[in-house]
Structures are given as C-alpha cells and as structure tokens.
C-alpha cells in the first residue's frame, strides 16, 4: 500500500483523502498537548496554585503555538515557491 502511494505521489495522482505532504507540526502538537492538558488539569484542580499563574501559562502556550504555526506556514509557502 505504501509503495502505491509513493508512486501515486510521484506521478501527481494522489487520492483526495491522502495528504501528499502532511504538516509535521500536527503529530508533534498532539504529543505536546496531551501531557500539557494533563498538567493543566492537575494545576486547575489544586487549590494551592494561584489562578493568575495558570492563566499566564495558558496564554504563553497559546502565543507560542500561534508563533510556531505561523513559522510552519511561512516555511511551507517558501518551500512551495522554491519548487521548479
């Protein structure tokens, strides 16, 4: 199956449900978000943690995620332009 997809991608005939070039940030972001969500759940239910620290942590994570997505998008557009 994999060899058939490689040949189809090389010839330009990729089925519509198969992505020829998946963004590498998707699986990485899933791997990063799962433990962070678990930590946030523990911190959110702990009464000894100040709420402003949790909100600052969440805001920082969101901002860094947006920056990472923008860099990835820009890099993919530059790669598209450099293809012959």
N, C-alpha and C positions, 0 to 999 in steps of 0.2 A: 504494500500500500504506500509506504513512504517513497519508494523509488518512483512509483507512478506519479505522485505529487511533485517530486523533484523534476521529472521530465515535463510535466504539465506546466510547472512554473517556468522552466527554461524556454518552453515554446510560447509562453504567454497565454496559455489556455488554463487558467486556474478556476476551479469551480467557485461559484459565488459564495458558498458557505465557508470556504477556506481562505484565510488571510495569507497572502504571499509573504508579507514581512510583518510579523507581529511586533508591537512595541515592547521592548524588553522591560519597560517600567511597570507593565501590568502585573506580571507574576511577582516581581520584586516588591511592588507596593502591597500586594496581598500578603506576602510573607512578613512585611514590616508592620502592617496594620493589625494583624491578629494579636501579636503579643502586646502591642501598644493599647489596643482596646481592652485586653485583659487587665493590664496595669491601670488603665483609667477607671475600670470598673472597681478595682480594689481601692484605689485612691478616692473614688467618689463615695464609696460606702464607709470609708474610715472617717470617724468623727474628729480625729485629732489633726487632720490635714486642713490647712487653711484653704478656703474656696478660691481665693484670688490666685493662688499658686496653680491650681488645677486649670482655671480658665486661661492663665498665661501660657501654660504648657500646651493646651489645645490650640490656642491662637498661633503659637510659634510653629507647631506641627503643620497646621493648615497653610501658613505662609510658606514654609519650606517646601511643602508638597506642590503648591502652585508654582513656585520658582522652578522646581525640578521638572514639572510638566511643561513649562514654557521653554526650558532649555532643551528638553527632549523633542518638542515640536519644532523648535528652530533648527536643531540638528537634522531632523528628518527632512525638513524643507531644503536645507543646504545640500543634503545627500541627493535629493531628487533633482536639484538643479545641476549637479555635477555629473549626472549620468549622461552618456552620449546619446 
